[in-house]
Amino acid sequence: MSANLFTVGIDIGSTASKCVVLSDGKDIVARSVIPVGAGTTGPARAMAQALSDCGKTISDMASVCSTGYGRHSFPDATFEVSELSCHAKGVCALFPDVRTIIDIGGQDIKAMKIGPDHRLINFMMNDKCAAGTGRFLEVMARVLEVQVADLSELGSKSTKTVDISSTCTVFAESEVISQLSGGVAIPDLVAGIHRSVARRVVGLVKRLGIEEQVVMSGGVAKNTVVVSRLESALGVKIVTSPLAQLDGAFGAAIFAHEKAAEQLAAA
Ligand code: ADP
């Protein structure tokens, strides 16, 4: 019996570094998320943690694929693949019927149209602006002195959604500070923040055109209130990826497996 083929994918994002180690291209044997991204110690720490969790070293990996905003700067990468391709790869492996992927990370909103053959047909991305992204949610959480992971629970306690009229993160931040000092309840402000994110994302997804099955990935997929606001606004069911933030790293690890298997076959 031949030994298992281990590969690793690393997704170096603007906000977080993520790793997935795969055995034979399908079984996840380790995963890690370090909440700091490109240009920090995050990528090295994410890799060290994932490898240590499965009792392997980098030299046990048949191939290493890097993706994400910081993919060009990972010294142990065998090759690099764009985050669009890696997200599509990871999500298609989990949801073979997917036709639209909404990926919201720290600084990007990506909407992808996927063909029945799992090819990326078209995509839309936000401009260089934090509106509607994880960064927007992080800035607002900081002003409200709450954790980003607690926003969905807080938002679900709202009785009245406050209108946040500015799309710009900096102006919206001032608006939230002023409403807060005026005595507006935090859950109502959080509801307004979620509505602002949903509006921004809906605009982008509608320009791409939506086709079911719709899957949401990226860190913001963990915010269940944003997901349900998007479902209502788009009028479709949205499935959230169980890997969420890790879909890009998962896709990268699959690409690494394909490359390693090809090389093995050619040897
Ligand atoms: P990137 O690839 O750009 O680094 P990620 O896909 O890792 O981005 O997503 C990072 C974002 O995910 C953060 O900005 C944050 O808003 C959101 N996030 C991370 N963890 C959680 C959580 N537990 N609940 C809600 N949102 C989260």
Residues whose N, C-alpha, C, O or C-beta is under 5 A from the ligand:
A	BS01	ADP	G13 S14 T15 A16 G37 I104 G105 G106 Q107 G134 R135 L137 E138 V148 A149 G218 G219 V220 K222 N223 Q245
